[in-house]
Amino acid sequence: MRDLGVGVDEIALQLDDMVNVATAHVANDDLPTADLELLRSVIAKVDEYDRTRPNFLSEAGLQLPEWAQVRQLAADVMSALQVSWDIDADAE
């Protein structure tokens, strides 16, 4: 993320935005509630660590081992959404 010049707080804000968009799609019956809950699980994990780990959402916080757990959860969510949305992972 540092190489891209993207701050960790910006990533967290974008995750929040994704959940807001997904919530609207669920309200329109364009997205299953289960998919929204998958996205919310990543936000919940980030929020949990932000409350319990000093400086979690700072550049220094990127060194905390909990970020590996967040990245793994996000990867698992992405895989589940690819299946739900019938996206071929190899096509990307």
Residue frames as a rotation matrix with the C-alpha (Angstrom) as fourth column:
MET 1
0.571 0.821 0.000 0.00
0.821 -0.571 0.000 0.00
0.000 0.000 -1.000 0.00
ARG 2
0.351 -0.515 -0.782 2.86
0.198 -0.775 0.600 2.34
-0.915 -0.366 -0.170 0.74
ASP 3
-0.667 -0.648 0.367 4.24
0.452 0.039 0.891 1.78
-0.592 0.761 0.267 -2.75
LEU 4
-0.248 0.684 0.686 0.89
0.911 -0.077 0.406 2.87
0.331 0.725 -0.604 -4.17
GLY 5
-0.924 -0.144 0.354 0.71
0.034 -0.954 -0.299 5.93
0.381 -0.264 0.886 -1.94
VAL 6
0.085 0.996 0.007 -2.55
-0.157 0.006 0.988 4.74
0.984 -0.085 0.157 -0.41
GLY 7
-0.640 -0.290 0.712 -2.98
-0.698 -0.170 -0.696 5.23
0.323 -0.942 -0.094 3.30
VAL 8
-0.903 0.273 -0.331 -4.46
0.353 0.911 -0.212 2.52
0.244 -0.309 -0.919 5.46
ASP 9
-0.571 0.735 -0.365 -7.21
0.090 -0.386 -0.918 4.89
-0.816 -0.557 0.154 6.58
GLU 10
-0.366 0.406 -0.837 -8.21
-0.895 -0.400 0.197 5.37
-0.255 0.821 0.510 2.93
ILE 11
-0.796 0.066 -0.601 -8.49
-0.196 0.912 0.360 1.60
0.572 0.404 -0.713 2.49
ALA 12
-0.807 0.516 -0.286 -10.76
0.511 0.369 -0.776 1.42
-0.296 -0.773 -0.562 5.55
LEU 13
-0.402 0.668 -0.626 -12.93
-0.405 -0.743 -0.533 4.23
-0.821 0.039 0.570 4.17
GLN 14
-0.517 0.185 -0.836 -13.23
-0.827 0.145 0.543 2.46
0.222 0.972 0.078 0.84
LEU 15
-0.901 0.226 -0.370 -14.34
0.283 0.953 -0.109 -0.72
0.328 -0.203 -0.922 2.63
ASP 16
-0.587 0.715 -0.379 -17.03
0.246 -0.289 -0.925 1.32
-0.771 -0.637 -0.006 4.38
ASP 17
-0.374 0.419 -0.828 -18.11
-0.805 -0.590 0.065 2.72
-0.461 0.690 0.558 1.01
MET 18
-0.790 0.042 -0.612 -18.34
-0.377 0.754 0.538 -0.80
0.484 0.655 -0.580 -0.43
VAL 19
-0.812 0.519 -0.268 -20.61
0.565 0.581 -0.586 -1.86
-0.149 -0.627 -0.765 2.42
ASN 20
-0.412 0.677 -0.610 -22.83
-0.192 -0.719 -0.668 1.20
-0.891 -0.158 0.426 1.85
VAL 21
-0.449 0.206 -0.869 -23.15
-0.893 -0.091 0.440 0.39
0.012 0.974 0.225 -1.86
ALA 22
-0.875 0.094 -0.475 -23.80
0.019 0.987 0.159 -3.28
0.483 0.130 -0.866 -1.11
THR 23
-0.732 0.640 -0.232 -26.48
0.326 0.030 -0.945 -2.30
-0.598 -0.768 -0.230 1.42
ALA 24
-0.273 0.621 -0.735 -28.29
-0.709 -0.646 -0.283 -0.33
-0.650 0.444 0.617 -1.28
HIS 25
-0.567 0.016 -0.823 -28.07
-0.705 0.508 0.495 -3.28
0.426 0.861 -0.277 -3.66
VAL 26
-0.930 0.282 -0.235 -29.53
0.360 0.824 -0.437 -5.60
0.071 -0.491 -0.868 -1.02
ALA 27
-0.508 0.769 -0.388 -32.39
-0.054 -0.478 -0.877 -3.15
-0.860 -0.425 0.284 -0.50
ASN 28
-0.082 0.435 -0.897 -33.07
-0.946 -0.318 -0.068 -3.33
-0.315 0.842 0.437 -4.26
ASP 29
0.626 0.269 0.732 -32.86
-0.219 0.962 -0.166 -7.14
-0.749 -0.056 0.661 -4.22
ASP 30
0.773 -0.435 -0.463 -29.82
-0.526 -0.031 -0.850 -6.94
0.355 0.900 -0.253 -6.51
LEU 31
-0.346 -0.929 -0.131 -27.49
-0.530 0.309 -0.790 -8.60
0.774 -0.203 -0.599 -4.02
PRO 32
0.343 0.452 -0.823 -27.99
0.384 0.733 0.562 -11.44
0.857 -0.509 0.078 -1.55
THR 33
0.834 0.022 0.552 -27.87
-0.459 -0.528 0.714 -10.45
0.307 -0.849 -0.431 2.12
ALA 34
0.834 -0.549 0.065 -25.24
0.425 0.711 0.560 -13.15
-0.353 -0.439 0.826 2.65
ASP 35
0.211 -0.777 0.593 -22.86
0.839 -0.167 -0.518 -11.29
0.502 0.607 0.617 0.34
LEU 36
0.426 0.009 0.905 -23.36
-0.242 -0.962 0.123 -8.08
0.872 -0.272 -0.407 2.30
GLU 37
0.962 -0.032 0.270 -22.62
-0.257 0.211 0.943 -9.95
-0.087 -0.977 0.195 5.51
LEU 38
0.543 -0.828 0.140 -19.37
0.840 0.535 -0.090 -11.23
0.000 0.166 0.986 4.02
LEU 39
0.038 -0.510 0.859 -18.30
0.410 -0.776 -0.479 -7.66
0.911 0.370 0.180 3.29
ARG 40
0.635 0.282 0.719 -19.38
-0.467 -0.601 0.649 -6.55
0.615 -0.747 -0.250 6.75
SER 41
0.923 -0.308 -0.231 -17.22
0.384 0.688 0.616 -9.26
-0.031 -0.657 0.753 8.31
VAL 42
0.008 -0.954 0.300 -14.09
0.858 -0.148 -0.491 -7.56
0.513 0.261 0.818 6.99
ILE 43
-0.009 0.075 0.997 -15.22
-0.173 -0.982 0.073 -4.18
0.985 -0.171 0.021 8.34
ALA 44
0.898 0.407 0.167 -16.07
-0.244 0.143 0.959 -5.77
0.366 -0.902 0.228 11.68
LYS 45
0.599 -0.747 -0.289 -12.60
0.798 0.587 0.137 -7.29
0.067 -0.313 0.947 11.93
VAL 46
-0.279 -0.688 0.670 -10.91
0.557 -0.684 -0.470 -3.97
0.782 0.242 0.575 11.10
ASP 47
0.285 0.479 0.830 -13.14
-0.390 -0.733 0.557 -2.18
0.876 -0.482 -0.022 13.62
GLU 48
0.959 0.057 -0.278 -12.36
0.199 0.567 0.800 -4.78
0.203 -0.822 0.532 16.28
TYR 49
0.190 -0.972 -0.139 -8.62
0.970 0.207 -0.124 -4.39
0.150 -0.111 0.982 15.83
ASP 50
-0.212 -0.223 0.952 -8.89
0.256 -0.952 -0.166 -0.62
0.943 0.209 0.259 15.62
ARG 51
0.662 0.539 0.521 -10.60
-0.373 -0.366 0.853 -0.60
0.650 -0.759 -0.042 19.05
THR 52
0.986 -0.162 0.030 -8.14
0.068 0.568 0.820 -2.99
-0.150 -0.807 0.572 20.67
ARG 53
0.237 -0.951 0.198 -4.78
0.956 0.265 0.128 -2.31
-0.174 0.159 0.972 18.98
PRO 54
0.389 -0.139 -0.911 -3.15
0.128 -0.971 0.203 1.11
-0.912 -0.195 -0.360 19.33
ASN 55
-0.161 -0.479 -0.863 -2.42
-0.671 -0.588 0.452 2.74
-0.724 0.651 -0.227 15.97
PHE 56
-0.130 0.137 0.982 -3.94
0.399 0.914 -0.075 -0.12
-0.908 0.382 -0.174 13.99
LEU 57
0.664 0.464 0.587 -5.11
0.719 -0.181 -0.671 2.24
-0.205 0.867 -0.453 11.26
SER 58
0.672 -0.551 -0.494 -1.78
-0.478 -0.833 0.279 4.02
-0.565 0.048 -0.823 10.97
GLU 59
0.535 -0.571 -0.622 1.19
-0.627 0.225 -0.746 3.40
0.566 0.789 -0.237 8.73
ALA 60
-0.529 -0.744 0.409 3.04
-0.822 0.328 -0.466 1.95
0.212 -0.582 -0.785 11.73
GLY 61
0.021 0.654 0.756 0.05
-0.722 0.532 -0.441 -0.28
-0.691 -0.537 0.484 12.41
LEU 62
0.631 0.198 -0.750 0.59
-0.741 0.439 -0.508 -2.04
0.229 0.876 0.424 9.09
GLN 63
-0.389 -0.873 -0.295 3.39
-0.651 0.487 -0.582 -3.95
0.651 -0.034 -0.758 10.80
LEU 64
-0.273 0.352 0.895 0.99
-0.860 0.328 -0.391 -5.53
-0.431 -0.877 0.213 13.30
PRO 65
-0.978 -0.164 0.132 0.41
-0.104 0.921 0.375 -9.26
-0.183 0.353 -0.918 12.76
GLU 66
-0.252 0.962 0.107 -3.35
0.224 0.166 -0.960 -8.73
-0.941 -0.218 -0.258 12.90
TRP 67
0.027 0.233 -0.972 -3.21
-0.815 -0.558 -0.156 -7.25
-0.579 0.796 0.175 9.40
ALA 68
-0.884 -0.337 -0.325 -2.29
-0.462 0.740 0.489 -10.70
0.076 0.582 -0.809 8.09
GLN 69
-0.701 0.693 0.168 -5.56
0.486 0.636 -0.599 -11.97
-0.522 -0.338 -0.783 9.57
VAL 70
0.107 0.733 -0.672 -7.50
-0.208 -0.644 -0.736 -9.11
-0.972 0.219 0.083 7.97
ARG 71
-0.340 -0.302 -0.891 -5.86
-0.913 -0.123 0.390 -9.80
-0.227 0.945 -0.234 4.60
GLN 72
-1.000 -0.017 0.023 -6.67
-0.013 0.984 0.179 -13.52
-0.026 0.179 -0.983 4.89
LEU 73
-0.323 0.945 -0.046 -10.29
0.429 0.103 -0.897 -12.77
-0.843 -0.309 -0.439 5.79
ALA 74
0.107 0.334 -0.937 -10.55
-0.602 -0.728 -0.328 -10.35
-0.791 0.599 0.123 2.86
ALA 75
-0.710 -0.418 -0.566 -9.08
-0.704 0.424 0.570 -12.98
0.002 0.804 -0.595 0.51
ASP 76
-0.876 0.440 0.198 -11.59
0.373 0.878 -0.301 -15.55
-0.306 -0.189 -0.933 1.81
VAL 77
-0.007 0.896 -0.444 -14.44
0.107 -0.441 -0.891 -13.08
-0.994 -0.053 -0.093 1.29
MET 78
-0.168 -0.119 -0.979 -13.25
-0.870 -0.449 0.204 -12.32
-0.464 0.886 -0.028 -2.24
SER 79
-0.964 -0.208 -0.164 -13.15
-0.260 0.864 0.432 -16.03
0.051 0.459 -0.887 -3.03
ALA 80
-0.572 0.815 0.089 -16.66
0.547 0.460 -0.699 -16.54
-0.611 -0.351 -0.710 -1.65
LEU 81
0.125 0.618 -0.776 -17.98
-0.267 -0.732 -0.626 -13.56
-0.956 0.286 0.074 -3.63
GLN 82
-0.593 -0.384 -0.708 -16.37
-0.779 0.049 0.626 -14.89
-0.206 0.922 -0.328 -6.81
VAL 83
-0.948 0.305 0.086 -18.32
0.312 0.945 0.094 -18.10
-0.052 0.116 -0.992 -6.34
SER 84
-0.238 0.916 -0.322 -21.53
0.486 -0.175 -0.856 -16.26
-0.841 -0.360 -0.404 -5.45
TRP 85
0.259 0.298 -0.919 -21.21
-0.460 -0.798 -0.389 -13.93
-0.849 0.523 -0.070 -8.42
ASP 86
0.696 -0.017 0.718 -19.97
0.459 0.780 -0.426 -16.70
-0.552 0.626 0.550 -10.74
ILE 87
0.755 -0.563 -0.337 -16.73
-0.653 -0.693 -0.306 -14.88
-0.061 0.450 -0.891 -11.55
ASP 88
0.822 -0.557 -0.122 -13.88
0.479 0.791 -0.381 -16.88
0.308 0.255 0.917 -13.01
ALA 89
0.756 -0.567 -0.326 -10.84
0.041 -0.457 0.889 -16.01
-0.653 -0.685 -0.323 -10.88
ASP 90
-0.122 -0.860 0.496 -8.52
0.681 0.291 0.672 -16.94
-0.722 0.420 0.550 -13.75
ALA 91
0.342 0.338 0.877 -10.17
0.909 -0.355 -0.217 -14.40
0.238 0.872 -0.428 -16.05
GLU 92
0.964 0.055 -0.261 -8.84
0.154 -0.913 0.378 -11.49
-0.217 -0.405 -0.888 -13.98
